[in-house]
């Protein structure tokens, strides 16, 4: 499915009259057919899977394109990984005009490289660029360029199950002017690194801590977009949670639960009829529309109707609930025994189960322990999503070859 993107018109006021003239600039669009490839003379050693640390070992090449308001997008280039040269007054340094995406490439049983639902990443990136008033781009062309980069960097994709090549498409505002305003200059770049387990913790489940004094996102803000500035303000609360003995922050808006760390948050509740409710916060602008989040909800709804999730009875119905729920709800569900599982989902981690939730001033909520480190629904979701990502299962065209 093509993703729509458009360039607007520039309005110029004539100095000698009061009339306004609309001029459609003849600006170059991002064009994958103009890609220039400059390969590195010397390739780096690829770390063994057991030595992979997320975000540390960058691959040999990167993709770069720049935007100039007088000419549009430059010819994209794949070139050796290296520093960017930026003016000190670039708006990304002063006004956080930057955004990014998180994607992964996998090696399937056929040896082919593939992406997982990349059209969702591209659509979200378009929305993020629009939200911080950065120049528009054609997401279909960017996806072609990313596929080509993955082809070139395929030796960096670990072959073991659970490993992948993490891909970070980024756009930064580079307007060389300290004056407040939208950046009409930009640099788009894509870098890659091998990735394994995000949390190196064996079968241990994560713990979460609510911190009422800190808010990740608010109505009308940018919480529903993947904006770089969303993350900086989370680092201090994360340090506070760690000092108190917890792994991540459970983000609240008032007493409403939104996200966990940099992940979407889910709870599983047993119904009186024996079925399950899968509950997560709605996309009200304060919650990031995660690709893994959408995948979890889609698979839950399809269980028993076209697919069967691993180790779950086909007759078990999972009722998807995108609704507001609070810390009081969590406490009540834990008390009445209907809260049987909680987990978080995201591109980097895929699925991770939650074992303990600390509510400030209250007794911790302890979730049922699992020998495998994952609750049954979380384990089923992780197994199915990983199988689709790695090309071992097929579902709704979610696994896209980099051809």
Secondary structure in CASP SS format (residue, H / E / C, confidence):
PFRMAT SS
TARGET T0000
AUTHOR 0000-0000-0000
METHOD secondary structure of the structure
MODEL  1
X C 1.00
X C 1.00
X C 1.00
X C 1.00
X C 1.00
X C 1.00
X C 1.00
X C 1.00
X C 1.00
X E 1.00
X E 1.00
X E 1.00
X E 1.00
X C 1.00
X C 1.00
X C 1.00
X C 1.00
X C 1.00
X C 1.00
X E 1.00
X E 1.00
X E 1.00
X E 1.00
X C 1.00
X C 1.00
X C 1.00
X C 1.00
X E 1.00
X C 1.00
X C 1.00
X C 1.00
X H 1.00
X H 1.00
X H 1.00
X C 1.00
X E 1.00
X E 1.00
X C 1.00
X C 1.00
X C 1.00
X C 1.00
X C 1.00
X C 1.00
X C 1.00
X C 1.00
X C 1.00
X C 1.00
X C 1.00
X H 1.00
X H 1.00
X H 1.00
X C 1.00
X C 1.00
X C 1.00
X C 1.00
X C 1.00
X C 1.00
X E 1.00
X C 1.00
X C 1.00
X E 1.00
X E 1.00
X E 1.00
X E 1.00
X E 1.00
X E 1.00
X E 1.00
X E 1.00
X C 1.00
X C 1.00
X C 1.00
X E 1.00
X E 1.00
X C 1.00
X C 1.00
X C 1.00
X E 1.00
X E 1.00
X E 1.00
X E 1.00
X C 1.00
X C 1.00
X C 1.00
X C 1.00
X C 1.00
X C 1.00
X C 1.00
X C 1.00
X C 1.00
X E 1.00
X H 1.00
X H 1.00
X H 1.00
X H 1.00
X H 1.00
X C 1.00
X C 1.00
X E 1.00
X E 1.00
X E 1.00
X C 1.00
X C 1.00
X E 1.00
X E 1.00
X E 1.00
X E 1.00
X E 1.00
X C 1.00
X C 1.00
X C 1.00
X C 1.00
X C 1.00
X E 1.00
X E 1.00
X E 1.00
X E 1.00
X C 1.00
X H 1.00
X H 1.00
X H 1.00
X H 1.00
X H 1.00
X H 1.00
X H 1.00
X H 1.00
X H 1.00
X H 1.00
X H 1.00
X H 1.00
X H 1.00
X H 1.00
X C 1.00
X C 1.00
X C 1.00
X C 1.00
X C 1.00
X C 1.00
X C 1.00
X H 1.00
X H 1.00
X H 1.00
X H 1.00
X H 1.00
X H 1.00
X H 1.00
X H 1.00
X H 1.00
X H 1.00
X H 1.00
X H 1.00
X H 1.00
X H 1.00
X C 1.00
X H 1.00
X H 1.00
X H 1.00
X C 1.00
X C 1.00
X C 1.00
X C 1.00
X C 1.00
X C 1.00
X C 1.00
X E 1.00
X E 1.00
X E 1.00
X E 1.00
X E 1.00
X E 1.00
X E 1.00
X E 1.00
X E 1.00
X E 1.00
X C 1.00
X C 1.00
X E 1.00
X C 1.00
X C 1.00
X C 1.00
X C 1.00
X C 1.00
X C 1.00
X C 1.00
X C 1.00
X C 1.00
X E 1.00
X E 1.00
X E 1.00
X E 1.00
X E 1.00
X E 1.00
X E 1.00
X E 1.00
X E 1.00
X E 1.00
X C 1.00
X C 1.00
X C 1.00
X C 1.00
X C 1.00
X C 1.00
X C 1.00
X C 1.00
X C 1.00
X C 1.00
X E 1.00
X E 1.00
X E 1.00
X E 1.00
X E 1.00
X C 1.00
X C 1.00
X C 1.00
X C 1.00
X C 1.00
X C 1.00
X C 1.00
X C 1.00
X C 1.00
X C 1.00
X C 1.00
X C 1.00
X C 1.00
X C 1.00
X C 1.00
X C 1.00
X E 1.00
X C 1.00
X H 1.00
X H 1.00
X H 1.00
X H 1.00
X C 1.00
X H 1.00
X H 1.00
X H 1.00
X H 1.00
X H 1.00
X H 1.00
X H 1.00
X H 1.00
X H 1.00
X H 1.00
X C 1.00
X C 1.00
X C 1.00
X C 1.00
X E 1.00
X E 1.00
X E 1.00
X E 1.00
X E 1.00
X E 1.00
X C 1.00
X C 1.00
X E 1.00
X E 1.00
X E 1.00
X E 1.00
X E 1.00
X C 1.00
X C 1.00
X E 1.00
X E 1.00
X E 1.00
X E 1.00
X E 1.00
X E 1.00
X E 1.00
X E 1.00
X C 1.00
X C 1.00
X C 1.00
X C 1.00
X C 1.00
X E 1.00
X E 1.00
X E 1.00
X E 1.00
X E 1.00
X C 1.00
X C 1.00
X C 1.00
X C 1.00
X C 1.00
X C 1.00
X C 1.00
X C 1.00
X C 1.00
X C 1.00
X H 1.00
X H 1.00
X H 1.00
X H 1.00
X H 1.00
X H 1.00
X H 1.00
X H 1.00
X H 1.00
X H 1.00
X H 1.00
X H 1.00
X E 1.00
X C 1.00
X C 1.00
X C 1.00
X E 1.00
X C 1.00
X C 1.00
X C 1.00
X C 1.00
X C 1.00
X C 1.00
X C 1.00
X C 1.00
X C 1.00
X C 1.00
X E 1.00
X E 1.00
X E 1.00
X E 1.00
X E 1.00
X C 1.00
X C 1.00
X C 1.00
X E 1.00
X H 1.00
X H 1.00
X H 1.00
X H 1.00
X H 1.00
X H 1.00
X H 1.00
X H 1.00
X H 1.00
X H 1.00
X C 1.00
X C 1.00
X E 1.00
X E 1.00
X E 1.00
X E 1.00
X E 1.00
X E 1.00
X E 1.00
X E 1.00
X C 1.00
X C 1.00
X C 1.00
X E 1.00
X E 1.00
X E 1.00
X E 1.00
X E 1.00
X E 1.00
X E 1.00
X E 1.00
X E 1.00
X C 1.00
X C 1.00
X C 1.00
X C 1.00
X C 1.00
X C 1.00
X E 1.00
X E 1.00
X C 1.00
X C 1.00
X C 1.00
X C 1.00
X C 1.00
X C 1.00
X C 1.00
X C 1.00
X C 1.00
X H 1.00
X H 1.00
X H 1.00
X H 1.00
X H 1.00
X H 1.00
X H 1.00
X H 1.00
X H 1.00
X H 1.00
X H 1.00
X H 1.00
X H 1.00
X H 1.00
X C 1.00
X C 1.00
X C 1.00
X C 1.00
X C 1.00
X C 1.00
X C 1.00
X C 1.00
X C 1.00
X E 1.00
X E 1.00
X E 1.00
X C 1.00
X C 1.00
END
